[in-house]
Amino acid sequence: LFAEALAARGLHLTIVTNGLGVATALGQAESCRVVLCPGNYVAREGGLYGADTVAFLSRFKANKTFIGAGGLTPDGVTDADSLGCAVKRAMIERAERVLLLVDSAKFGAGQFERVCGIETLDDVVCEAPPPRDLALALRGNGVRVTVAKG
């Protein structure tokens, strides 16, 4: 949904992604240049992962990176898949600004692997406000929370 909304805005952007759905949605916009990462295709995730993906990402600098997550706790961002976590870390490392797109079902959910600490985030975009303990941790680390209207 985010990629489709971004494509509809007509902004002139260059997008580097490992996600086929993101590439397809943004590739429809004439104003967007889409660079698709190489790697091993993982059908259940709809994207490309692995050492080639991570190495490829190290070539670029990004103004912003948008990541998702399986969980968000006061300790940080977590996910269940190590291959996905490695790609997210590579994207974070090359970005000036890190934005987490997450739905409220992920609040308080700790998954298998930690992607990054909460202090790494600049923004969290969600559809409902986080619970008090998480909101305080985010605010205490200077993370801006935006509740998007769906």
BAROLO-408564 format. One line per field, with one value per residue: residue in one letter; x, y, z of N, C-alpha, C, O, CB in turn. Coordinates in nm, 4 decimals, padded with zeros to 6 digits. Glycine has a CB too. Example, Ala and Ser with C-alpha at 12.3 -4.5 7.8 and 13.67 -1.06 7.14 Angstrom:
residuo = (a;s)
n_px = (01.3190;01.2850)
n_py = (-00.5690;-00.2250)
n_pz = (00.7800;00.7080)
ca_px = (01.2300;01.3670)
ca_py = (-00.4500;-00.1060)
ca_pz = (00.7800;00.7140)
c_px = (01.3200;01.2900)
c_py = (-00.3300;00.0030)
c_pz = (00.7800;00.7870)
o_px = (01.4236;01.3409)
o_py = (-00.3319;00.1138)
o_pz = (00.8465;00.8039)
cb_px = (01.1308;01.4084)
cb_py = (-00.4473;-00.0598)
cb_pz = (00.9046;00.5725)
END
This chain:
residuo = (l;f;a;e;a;l;a;a;r;g;l;h;l;t;i;v;t;n;g;l;g;v;a;t;a;l;g;q;a;e;s;c;r;v;v;l;c;p;g;n;y;v;a;r;e;g;g;l;y;g;a;d;t;v;a;f;l;s;r;f;k;a;n;k;t;f;i;g;a;g;g;l;t;p;d;g;v;t;d;a;d;s;l;g;c;a;v;k;r;a;m;i;e;r;a;e;r;v;l;l;l;v;d;s;a;k;f;g;a;g;q;f;e;r;v;c;g;i;e;t;l;d;d;v;v;c;e;a;p;p;p;r;d;l;a;l;a;l;r;g;n;g;v;r;v;t;v;a;k;g)
n_px = (00.0812;00.1940;00.3931;00.2332;00.0847;00.2911;00.3841;00.1647;00.1885;00.3507;00.6162;00.9604;01.1696;01.4364;01.4428;01.5726;01.5340;01.4600;01.2275;00.9779;00.7086;00.7148;00.8847;00.7248;00.4944;00.6012;00.7341;00.5388;00.4983;00.5884;00.7602;00.9343;01.2391;01.3411;01.5518;01.6389;01.7437;01.9901;01.9915;01.8870;01.5757;01.2987;01.0059;00.7929;00.8353;00.8377;01.0608;01.4133;01.7068;02.0040;02.3680;02.4548;02.2612;02.2964;02.5629;02.5288;02.3662;02.5485;02.6696;02.5303;02.3976;02.1443;01.8813;01.6620;01.5453;01.2993;01.1649;01.0091;00.8797;00.8688;00.8205;00.8069;00.9543;01.0352;01.3048;01.3836;01.3742;01.2473;01.2591;01.1563;01.3058;01.6321;01.7686;01.6196;01.6570;01.9291;01.9327;01.7773;01.9429;02.1616;02.0399;01.9716;02.2249;02.3195;02.1628;02.0470;01.8259;01.5965;01.3019;01.0403;00.7846;00.5011;00.2421;-00.0007;-00.0364;00.2119;00.3313;00.5043;00.5650;00.8132;01.0365;01.2359;01.4962;01.6948;01.6827;01.7665;01.8435;01.6063;01.6893;01.8062;01.6135;01.4437;01.1857;00.8591;00.5948;00.2608;-00.0685;-00.2103;-00.1791;00.1167;00.1428;00.1698;00.4296;00.5958;00.5606;00.6768;00.9425;01.0088;00.9762;01.1662;01.3974;01.4042;01.2482;01.0202;00.6724;00.4236;00.0886;-00.0834;-00.3595;-00.5835)
n_py = (-00.1209;00.1255;00.1695;00.1900;00.4212;00.6054;00.5953;00.7072;00.9737;01.1025;01.1810;01.2469;00.9982;00.7784;00.4465;00.1891;-00.1456;-00.4649;-00.5921;-00.7421;-00.6656;-00.3954;-00.2963;-00.3458;-00.1877;00.0775;00.0914;00.1365;00.4047;00.6713;00.8652;00.7499;00.5830;00.2564;00.0414;-00.2827;-00.5127;-00.7758;-01.1319;-01.4210;-01.5470;-01.5444;-01.6840;-01.6828;-01.4432;-01.2659;-01.1433;-01.0615;-01.2008;-01.2516;-01.2923;-01.1630;-00.9655;-00.8044;-00.7182;-00.5731;-00.3602;-00.2120;-00.0456;00.1881;00.5094;00.6300;00.8668;00.8146;00.5243;00.2776;00.0441;-00.2647;-00.4685;-00.7557;-00.7202;-00.4723;-00.3435;-00.1789;-00.2356;-00.2591;-00.3139;-00.6074;-00.9254;-01.2278;-01.3636;-01.4313;-01.3746;-01.1627;-00.9777;-00.9203;-00.7857;-00.5619;-00.4423;-00.3738;-00.1850;00.0110;00.0907;00.2369;00.4601;00.7970;00.8584;00.6680;00.4969;00.3256;00.1227;00.0051;-00.2059;-00.1867;-00.4360;-00.5415;-00.4143;-00.4506;-00.7097;-00.9424;-01.0743;-01.3430;-01.2402;-00.9509;-00.6555;-00.3888;-00.1404;00.0661;00.3268;00.3665;00.4290;00.6917;00.7648;00.6333;00.4912;00.4242;00.2726;00.3118;00.4541;00.3755;00.1587;00.2863;00.2325;00.1736;00.4039;00.5943;00.5041;00.5371;00.8170;00.9018;00.8348;01.0074;00.9466;01.0047;00.9621;00.8809;00.8631;00.7205;00.7864;00.5518)
n_pz = (00.0000;00.0802;-00.1153;-00.3454;-00.2859;-00.2757;-00.5392;-00.6692;-00.6122;-00.7915;-00.7677;-00.8416;-00.8111;-00.7116;-00.6502;-00.4590;-00.4191;-00.2698;-00.2916;-00.4823;-00.5085;-00.4322;-00.6323;-00.8578;-00.8050;-00.7838;-01.0212;-01.2058;-01.2109;-01.4076;-01.3232;-01.1499;-01.0934;-01.0756;-00.9057;-00.8878;-00.6514;-00.6761;-00.6082;-00.4146;-00.4887;-00.2766;-00.2477;-00.0540;00.0735;-00.1305;-00.2414;-00.2909;-00.1547;00.0464;00.0310;-00.2049;-00.2347;-00.0044;-00.0471;-00.2852;-00.1983;-00.0516;-00.2286;-00.2601;-00.1507;00.0505;00.0857;00.2431;00.4127;00.4071;00.6126;00.7120;00.9798;01.1965;01.4594;01.7233;01.9980;02.3143;02.3202;02.0577;01.6966;01.5551;01.3783;01.2112;01.0230;00.9336;00.6923;00.5862;00.7927;00.7664;00.5196;00.5854;00.7797;00.6162;00.4502;00.6376;00.7237;00.5069;00.4878;00.5375;00.6858;00.8767;00.8452;00.9920;00.8885;01.0235;01.1547;01.4190;01.5355;01.5627;01.7735;02.0731;02.0128;02.0121;01.7935;01.6501;01.5802;01.6385;01.4600;01.4801;01.7307;01.9040;01.9037;01.6595;01.4784;01.3011;01.2421;01.3025;01.1361;01.1608;01.2007;01.4289;01.7571;01.9502;02.2445;02.5823;02.7139;02.4975;02.3427;02.5121;02.5141;02.2439;02.2144;02.4034;02.2725;02.0669;01.8451;01.5933;01.5817;01.3571;01.3056;01.0653;00.8596;00.7378)
ca_px = (00.0000;00.2788;00.4559;00.1296;00.0551;00.4080;00.3822;00.0550;00.2220;00.4208;00.7474;01.0762;01.2454;01.5089;01.4144;01.6496;01.4523;01.4712;01.0901;00.9148;00.5847;00.7540;00.9355;00.6113;00.4090;00.6689;00.7722;00.4255;00.5048;00.6909;00.8530;01.0200;01.3413;01.3480;01.6693;01.6058;01.8613;02.0065;01.9911;01.8070;01.4331;01.2259;00.8665;00.7048;00.8599;00.8215;01.1775;01.5458;01.7824;02.1306;02.4938;02.4593;02.1715;02.3629;02.6784;02.4766;02.3181;02.6617;02.7122;02.4438;02.3658;02.0019;01.8303;01.5699;01.5127;01.1725;01.1676;00.9005;00.9302;00.7778;00.7914;00.8673;00.9499;01.1266;01.4414;01.4175;01.3022;01.2781;01.1948;01.1711;01.3894;01.7685;01.8038;01.5535;01.7223;02.0567;01.9021;01.7336;02.0615;02.2389;01.9676;01.9849;02.3630;02.3458;02.0592;02.0536;01.7058;01.5376;01.1593;00.9798;00.6417;00.4596;00.1046;-00.0081;-00.0285;00.3537;00.3750;00.5295;00.5997;00.9555;01.0604;01.3575;01.6223;01.6921;01.7334;01.8376;01.7874;01.5053;01.7591;01.8460;01.4997;01.4108;01.0403;00.7732;00.4653;00.1700;-00.2095;-00.2657;-00.0721;00.1766;00.1108;00.2435;00.5714;00.6635;00.5566;00.7773;01.0748;01.0293;00.9943;01.2930;01.5065;01.3905;01.1818;00.8914;00.5666;00.3164;-00.0260;-00.1379;-00.5019;-00.5966)
ca_py = (00.0000;00.2438;00.1878;00.2375;00.5604;00.6834;00.6016;00.7951;01.1143;01.1596;01.2341;01.1948;00.9230;00.6571;00.3497;00.0651;-00.2373;-00.6099;-00.6414;-00.7409;-00.5873;-00.2539;-00.2661;-00.3448;-00.0715;00.2025;00.0855;00.1860;00.5511;00.7167;00.9542;00.6710;00.4896;00.1451;-00.0437;-00.4060;-00.5845;-00.9158;-01.2237;-01.5430;-01.5175;-01.6163;-01.6640;-01.6492;-01.3031;-01.1842;-01.0585;-01.1161;-01.2005;-01.3232;-01.2182;-01.0745;-00.8529;-00.7189;-00.6567;-00.4764;-00.2432;-00.1339;00.0453;00.3048;00.5956;00.6634;00.9730;00.7508;00.3839;00.2360;-00.0982;-00.3218;-00.5514;-00.8508;-00.6750;-00.3495;-00.3339;-00.0736;-00.2799;-00.2398;-00.3721;-00.7496;-00.9978;-01.3728;-01.4204;-01.3772;-01.3177;-01.0326;-00.8894;-00.8775;-00.6861;-00.4402;-00.3798;-00.3132;-00.0655;00.1082;00.1374;00.3263;00.5638;00.9134;00.8587;00.5340;00.4999;00.1946;00.1119;-00.1080;-00.1983;-00.1954;-00.5763;-00.5714;-00.3481;-00.5411;-00.8427;-00.9664;-01.1863;-01.4222;-01.1675;-00.8050;-00.5852;-00.2714;-00.0785;00.1688;00.4531;00.3724;00.4805;00.8340;00.7762;00.5150;00.5206;00.3162;00.3095;00.3364;00.4943;00.2664;00.1594;00.3852;00.2013;00.1855;00.5457;00.6626;00.4628;00.6040;00.9605;00.9170;00.8169;01.1051;00.8868;01.0661;00.8660;00.9342;00.7732;00.7438;00.7567;00.4542)
ca_pz = (00.0000;00.0860;-00.2464;-00.4378;-00.2507;-00.3153;-00.6860;-00.7105;-00.5851;-00.9068;-00.7303;-00.9145;-00.7118;-00.7443;-00.5449;-00.4590;-00.3398;-00.2892;-00.2942;-00.6148;-00.5012;-00.4312;-00.7666;-00.9494;-00.7774;-00.8166;-01.1622;-01.2856;-01.2148;-01.5014;-01.2538;-01.0607;-01.1431;-00.9812;-00.9129;-00.8166;-00.6001;-00.7138;-00.4943;-00.4210;-00.4761;-00.1721;-00.2875;00.0588;00.1086;-00.2498;-00.2612;-00.3147;-00.0298;00.0479;00.0299;-00.3220;-00.2056;00.0941;-00.1128;-00.3809;-00.1253;-00.0017;-00.3356;-00.2681;-00.0369;00.0416;00.1718;00.3381;00.3947;00.4656;00.6438;00.7899;01.0888;01.2591;01.5947;01.7738;02.1436;02.3597;02.2944;01.9179;01.5842;01.5419;01.2694;01.2245;00.9180;00.9365;00.5621;00.5803;00.8899;00.7081;00.4166;00.6556;00.8388;00.5072;00.4076;00.7458;00.7254;00.3943;00.4826;00.6258;00.7698;00.8834;00.8764;01.0121;00.8581;01.1067;01.2038;01.5649;01.5793;01.5860;01.8968;02.1846;01.9635;01.9938;01.7032;01.6660;01.5654;01.6498;01.3426;01.5300;01.8498;01.8791;01.8825;01.5188;01.4019;01.3001;01.2360;01.2974;01.0746;01.1996;01.1847;01.5623;01.8489;02.0267;02.3870;02.6620;02.7363;02.3687;02.3062;02.5941;02.4654;02.1157;02.2409;02.4744;02.1770;01.9597;01.7284;01.5634;01.5498;01.2736;01.2922;00.9310;00.8407;00.6298)
c_px = (00.0848;00.3405;00.3553;00.0957;00.1697;00.4118;00.2778;00.0875;00.2984;00.5557;00.8567;01.1696;01.3270;01.4931;01.5027;01.5734;01.4873;01.3317;01.0264;00.7856;00.6124;00.8005;00.8201;00.5255;00.4755;00.7139;00.6617;00.4289;00.6196;00.7959;00.9517;01.1170;01.3542;01.4717;01.6397;01.7343;01.8687;01.9962;01.9084;01.6611;01.3702;01.0773;00.7777;00.7201;00.8412;00.9407;01.3055;01.6321;01.9159;02.2509;02.5034;02.3736;02.2397;02.4823;02.6348;02.4348;02.4325;02.7133;02.6404;02.4370;02.2198;01.9688;01.7448;01.5628;01.3840;01.1809;01.0393;00.9625;00.8239;00.7382;00.8631;00.8445;01.0386;01.2742;01.4806;01.3254;01.3444;01.2066;01.2284;01.2734;01.5267;01.8106;01.7439;01.6177;01.8532;02.0358;01.8605;01.8521;02.1462;02.1721;01.9821;02.1233;02.3906;02.2490;02.0865;01.9394;01.6386;01.3927;01.1067;00.8314;00.5918;00.3136;00.1030;-00.0053;00.1151;00.4067;00.3897;00.5684;00.7502;00.9742;01.1983;01.4853;01.6013;01.7561;01.8197;01.7717;01.6909;01.5698;01.8060;01.7373;01.4902;01.2605;00.9766;00.6400;00.3763;00.0260;-00.2787;-00.1512;-00.0148;00.1342;00.2091;00.3929;00.6521;00.6689;00.6617;00.9185;01.1056;01.0591;01.1293;01.4149;01.4943;01.3253;01.0446;00.7916;00.4573;00.2077;-00.0944;-00.2846;-00.5149;-00.7156)
c_py = (00.1261;00.2723;00.2403;00.3837;00.6518;00.7014;00.7015;00.9433;01.1807;01.2214;01.1718;01.1312;00.8133;00.5647;00.2280;-00.0292;-00.3824;-00.6726;-00.6312;-00.6598;-00.4379;-00.2128;-00.2560;-00.2202;00.0589;00.2071;00.1325;00.3370;00.5942;00.8028;00.8797;00.5827;00.3816;00.0608;-00.1661;-00.4788;-00.7249;-01.0035;-01.3465;-01.5070;-01.6072;-01.5860;-01.6205;-01.5040;-01.2096;-01.0939;-01.1362;-01.0959;-01.2705;-01.2311;-01.1221;-00.9496;-00.7536;-00.6470;-00.5476;-00.3476;-00.1548;-00.0336;00.1798;00.3827;00.6354;00.7805;00.9120;00.6023;00.3553;00.0861;-00.1375;-00.4074;-00.6480;-00.8082;-00.5457;-00.3432;-00.2170;-00.1086;-00.2646;-00.3090;-00.5174;-00.8095;-01.1455;-01.4326;-01.3540;-01.3157;-01.1775;-00.9323;-00.8354;-00.7705;-00.5553;-00.3684;-00.3106;-00.1844;00.0464;00.1716;00.2430;00.4449;00.6779;00.9118;00.7221;00.5457;00.3570;00.2046;-00.0122;-00.0929;-00.2301;-00.3383;-00.6160;-00.5071;-00.4500;-00.6812;-00.8507;-01.0899;-01.2471;-01.3389;-01.0171;-00.7448;-00.4679;-00.2245;00.0315;00.3042;00.4722;00.4373;00.6324;00.8539;00.6379;00.5612;00.4000;00.3637;00.3374;00.3742;00.3737;00.2725;00.2497;00.3547;00.2164;00.3313;00.6243;00.6293;00.5316;00.7521;00.9856;00.9010;00.9089;01.0541;00.9517;00.9574;00.9381;00.8281;00.8106;00.7065;00.6648;00.4805)
c_pz = (00.0000;-00.0508;-00.3485;-00.4126;-00.2924;-00.4671;-00.7358;-00.6914;-00.6986;-00.8754;-00.8157;-00.8123;-00.7774;-00.6254;-00.5652;-00.3670;-00.3684;-00.3008;-00.4311;-00.6157;-00.5036;-00.5705;-00.8670;-00.9306;-00.8207;-00.9625;-01.2554;-01.3016;-01.3055;-01.4341;-01.1632;-01.1380;-01.0371;-01.0097;-00.8264;-00.7782;-00.6586;-00.5889;-00.5203;-00.3968;-00.3705;-00.1939;-00.1716;00.1044;-00.0105;-00.2777;-00.2799;-00.1906;-00.0491;00.0395;-00.0881;-00.3002;-00.1128;00.0309;-00.2108;-00.3104;-00.0762;-00.1053;-00.3322;-00.1381;-00.0552;00.1334;00.2823;00.3078;00.4700;00.4878;00.7149;00.8990;01.1365;01.3983;01.6281;01.9238;02.1865;02.3373;02.1482;01.8203;01.5701;01.4215;01.2829;01.1297;00.9139;00.8045;00.5462;00.6746;00.8337;00.6020;00.4830;00.7173;00.7321;00.4591;00.5110;00.7441;00.6191;00.3870;00.5804;00.7266;00.7609;00.9296;00.8843;00.9831;00.9287;01.1479;01.3529;01.6179;01.6129;01.7143;02.0090;02.1426;01.9423;01.9074;01.7301;01.6694;01.5730;01.5255;01.3873;01.6592;01.8117;01.8490;01.7380;01.4336;01.4105;01.3088;01.2426;01.2397;01.0993;01.1857;01.3171;01.6556;01.9245;02.1736;02.4635;02.6760;02.6077;02.3240;02.3841;02.5475;02.3321;02.1360;02.3073;02.3850;02.0559;01.8334;01.7113;01.5242;01.4707;01.2627;01.1614;00.9271;00.7210;00.5490)
o_px = (00.0538;00.3401;00.3892;00.0797;00.1467;00.4398;00.3010;00.0204;00.3097;00.6037;00.8458;01.2389;01.2921;01.5265;01.5076;01.5505;01.5369;01.3200;01.0215;00.7564;00.5413;00.7612;00.8192;00.4881;00.4129;00.7296;00.6877;00.3696;00.7347;00.9087;01.0424;01.0800;01.3761;01.4936;01.6182;01.8214;01.7659;01.9927;01.8655;01.6275;01.3857;01.0296;00.6952;00.6295;00.8300;00.9258;01.3064;01.6313;01.9376;02.2380;02.5548;02.4107;02.2408;02.5008;02.6973;02.4649;02.4143;02.7928;02.6855;02.4661;02.1779;02.0216;01.7532;01.5729;01.3630;01.2016;00.9696;01.0848;00.7042;00.6362;00.9663;00.7308;01.1102;01.3591;01.5995;01.2165;01.4635;01.1093;01.3188;01.3229;01.5362;01.8813;01.8105;01.6315;01.8847;02.1127;01.9043;01.8614;02.1971;02.2403;02.0024;02.1367;02.4759;02.2526;02.1407;01.9547;01.6247;01.3642;01.1273;00.7603;00.6351;00.2665;00.1951;00.0257;00.1372;00.5159;00.2974;00.6016;00.8071;00.9316;01.2680;01.5733;01.5034;01.8690;01.9314;01.6597;01.6942;01.5123;01.8418;01.7663;01.5237;01.2126;01.0326;00.5800;00.4112;00.0013;-00.3934;-00.0380;-00.0882;00.0942;00.3166;00.4753;00.7645;00.7712;00.7282;01.0046;01.2173;01.1557;01.1992;01.5235;01.5638;01.3442;00.9635;00.8228;00.4062;00.2325;-00.1546;-00.3267;-00.4632;-00.7425)
o_py = (00.2225;00.3865;00.3264;00.4612;00.7634;00.8106;00.7722;01.0290;01.3033;01.3063;01.0563;01.2000;00.7623;00.6010;00.1707;00.0028;-00.4171;-00.7940;-00.5230;-00.5920;-00.3623;-00.1078;-00.1666;-00.1546;00.1415;00.3149;00.1649;00.3914;00.5575;00.8126;00.9408;00.5168;00.4126;00.0151;-00.1537;-00.5029;-00.7861;-00.9526;-01.3728;-01.4441;-01.7293;-01.4769;-01.5307;-01.4480;-01.0882;-00.9835;-01.2592;-00.9891;-01.3398;-01.1087;-01.0112;-00.8404;-00.6333;-00.5273;-00.4418;-00.2381;-00.0340;00.0541;00.2754;00.3306;00.6706;00.7915;00.9514;00.5601;00.4028;00.0098;-00.0529;-00.4172;-00.6248;-00.8526;-00.5131;-00.3383;-00.1611;-00.0194;-00.2579;-00.3555;-00.5481;-00.7546;-01.1830;-01.5426;-01.2331;-01.2149;-01.0856;-00.8148;-00.7178;-00.6747;-00.4483;-00.2459;-00.2009;-00.0860;00.1625;00.2928;00.3295;00.5218;00.6584;00.9584;00.6662;00.5971;00.2775;00.2843;-00.1232;00.0180;-00.2929;-00.3591;-00.7140;-00.5416;-00.5267;-00.7640;-00.7748;-01.1991;-01.2060;-01.3637;-00.9634;-00.7784;-00.4496;-00.2637;00.0832;00.3864;00.5833;00.4941;00.6932;00.9469;00.5392;00.6573;00.2875;00.4818;00.3820;00.3306;00.2810;00.3782;00.2835;00.4430;00.2666;00.3767;00.7114;00.7171;00.5789;00.8052;01.0804;00.9486;00.8917;01.1112;00.9532;00.8706;01.0420;00.7169;00.9172;00.6064;00.6956;00.4079)
o_pz = (-00.0700;-00.0968;-00.4297;-00.5068;-00.3391;-00.5166;-00.8339;-00.7489;-00.7015;-00.9506;-00.8570;-00.7375;-00.8839;-00.5127;-00.6740;-00.2503;-00.4756;-00.3180;-00.4896;-00.7142;-00.5698;-00.6213;-00.9516;-01.0278;-00.8871;-01.0198;-01.3712;-01.3947;-01.2823;-01.4825;-01.1067;-01.2352;-00.9200;-01.1219;-00.7058;-00.8617;-00.6874;-00.4769;-00.6326;-00.2964;-00.3734;-00.1627;-00.1881;00.1662;00.0065;-00.3301;-00.2843;-00.1293;-00.1486;00.0408;-00.0732;-00.3431;-00.1391;00.0531;-00.2181;-00.3579;-00.0608;-00.0717;-00.3953;-00.0305;-00.1655;00.2440;00.3986;00.1926;00.5816;00.3934;00.7711;00.9088;01.1191;01.4511;01.5694;01.9708;02.1035;02.3357;02.1172;01.8542;01.5728;01.3699;01.3576;01.1544;00.8930;00.8035;00.4984;00.6406;00.8514;00.5949;00.4407;00.7084;00.7550;00.4305;00.4754;00.7612;00.6387;00.2909;00.6892;00.8395;00.6521;01.0378;00.7927;01.0444;00.8975;01.1729;01.4052;01.7352;01.6840;01.7594;02.0363;02.2274;01.8639;01.9453;01.8228;01.7518;01.5212;01.4899;01.3390;01.6920;01.7001;01.7775;01.6990;01.3283;01.5122;01.3737;01.1949;01.2877;01.0636;01.1615;01.3186;01.6350;01.9588;02.2223;02.4140;02.6522;02.6101;02.2728;02.3281;02.5423;02.3112;02.0812;02.2714;02.4182;01.9558;01.7260;01.8039;01.4428;01.5125;01.2160;01.1486;00.9851;00.6136;00.4533)
cb_px = (-00.0920;00.3889;00.5167;00.0035;00.0288;00.5370;00.3540;-00.0702;00.3031;00.3357;00.7756;01.1496;01.1520;01.6602;01.2644;01.8011;01.3047;01.5504;01.0072;00.8862;00.5068;00.8663;01.0364;00.5266;00.3748;00.7885;00.8117;00.2938;00.5229;00.6274;00.7753;00.9347;01.4812;01.2201;01.8002;01.5149;01.8575;02.1426;01.9400;01.8562;01.3615;01.2741;00.8118;00.7330;01.0005;00.6984;01.1929;01.6112;01.7022;02.1348;02.6104;02.4118;02.0396;02.4088;02.7608;02.3580;02.2330;02.7744;02.6895;02.3064;02.4622;01.9150;01.7487;01.4280;01.6285;01.0501;01.2904;00.8028;00.9780;00.8402;00.8292;00.8085;00.9964;01.1033;01.4578;01.5541;01.3289;01.2391;01.2395;01.0394;01.3206;01.8658;01.7551;01.4062;01.7481;02.1307;01.7901;01.6302;02.1456;02.2541;01.8188;01.9587;02.4565;02.3390;01.9231;02.0498;01.6070;01.6189;01.0805;01.0047;00.6139;00.5494;00.0115;-00.1325;-00.0844;00.4367;00.2753;00.4096;00.5240;01.0273;01.0491;01.3668;01.6891;01.7657;01.6171;01.8389;01.8977;01.4113;01.8775;01.8772;01.3699;01.4661;00.9967;00.7553;00.4788;00.1983;-00.2834;-00.3431;-00.1245;00.3296;00.1142;00.1823;00.5869;00.5927;00.4165;00.7606;01.0818;00.9062;00.8801;01.3004;01.5112;01.5218;01.1681;00.9052;00.5078;00.3694;-00.1256;-00.0598;-00.5864;-00.6022)
cb_py = (00.0005;00.2260;00.0556;00.1520;00.5737;00.6154;00.4623;00.7606;01.1240;01.2619;01.2088;01.3082;00.8634;00.6853;00.3096;00.0870;-00.2135;-00.6748;-00.5663;-00.8834;-00.6232;-00.2279;-00.3745;-00.4698;-00.0652;00.2221;-00.0547;00.1445;00.6101;00.7936;01.0541;00.5850;00.5618;00.0584;00.0321;-00.4974;-00.5916;-00.9383;-01.1545;-01.6483;-01.5355;-01.5737;-01.7908;-01.7421;-01.2874;-01.1012;-00.9664;-01.0502;-01.2681;-01.4209;-01.3145;-01.1495;-00.9026;-00.8022;-00.7634;-00.5359;-00.2870;-00.2269;-00.0198;00.2633;00.7231;00.5412;01.0764;00.8150;00.2918;00.2743;-00.1333;-00.4051;-00.4647;-00.9872;-00.7814;-00.2237;-00.4680;-00.0459;-00.4238;-00.2859;-00.2929;-00.8251;-00.9428;-01.4390;-01.4066;-01.4852;-01.4099;-01.0470;-00.9640;-00.9970;-00.7372;-00.4741;-00.4845;-00.4126;-00.0980;00.0417;00.0210;00.2484;00.5028;01.0428;00.9718;00.4413;00.5818;00.1424;00.1053;-00.1196;-00.2959;-00.1278;-00.6697;-00.5245;-00.2375;-00.5482;-00.8749;-00.9828;-01.1408;-01.5217;-01.2036;-00.7569;-00.5365;-00.1573;-00.0233;00.1810;00.4615;00.2319;00.4177;00.9015;00.8495;00.4477;00.5519;00.2692;00.2001;00.2109;00.5987;00.2714;00.0151;00.3946;00.0587;00.0998;00.6043;00.6247;00.3081;00.5867;01.0146;00.8177;00.6732;01.1575;00.7309;01.1717;00.8008;00.9759;00.7838;00.6637;00.8874;00.3159)
cb_pz = (00.1194;00.1917;-00.2955;-00.4251;-00.0996;-00.2662;-00.7451;-00.6330;-00.4587;-00.9695;-00.5815;-00.9966;-00.6072;-00.7771;-00.5442;-00.4114;-00.3669;-00.1720;-00.1953;-00.6607;-00.3752;-00.3264;-00.8120;-00.9298;-00.6284;-00.7254;-01.1985;-01.2215;-01.0718;-01.6147;-01.1717;-00.9688;-01.1713;-00.9891;-00.8654;-00.9032;-00.4462;-00.7860;-00.3716;-00.3172;-00.6113;-00.0257;-00.3478;00.1758;00.1643;-00.2373;-00.1462;-00.4383;00.0827;-00.0647;00.0267;-00.4478;-00.1425;00.2159;-00.1863;-00.4579;-00.0077;00.0400;-00.4696;-00.3083;-00.0284;00.0776;00.0900;00.3313;00.4436;00.3741;00.7301;00.7003;01.2048;01.2639;01.6944;01.7029;02.2110;02.5070;02.3366;01.8946;01.4527;01.6694;01.1306;01.2021;00.7827;00.9740;00.4482;00.6132;01.0225;00.6475;00.3214;00.7645;00.9130;00.3896;00.3847;00.8816;00.7065;00.2658;00.5122;00.5440;00.7265;00.9795;00.7701;01.1560;00.7024;01.2315;01.1255;01.6128;01.4705;01.4675;01.9377;02.2708;01.8320;02.1298;01.5559;01.5551;01.4333;01.7788;01.2525;01.4241;01.9392;01.9997;01.9753;01.4662;01.4516;01.1739;01.1075;01.4408;00.9200;01.3449;01.1121;01.6163;01.9487;02.0156;02.4438;02.7990;02.7915;02.2626;02.3321;02.7415;02.4493;02.0259;02.3302;02.5856;02.1309;01.9258;01.7443;01.4503;01.6801;01.1321;01.4161;00.8250;00.8207;00.6818)
END
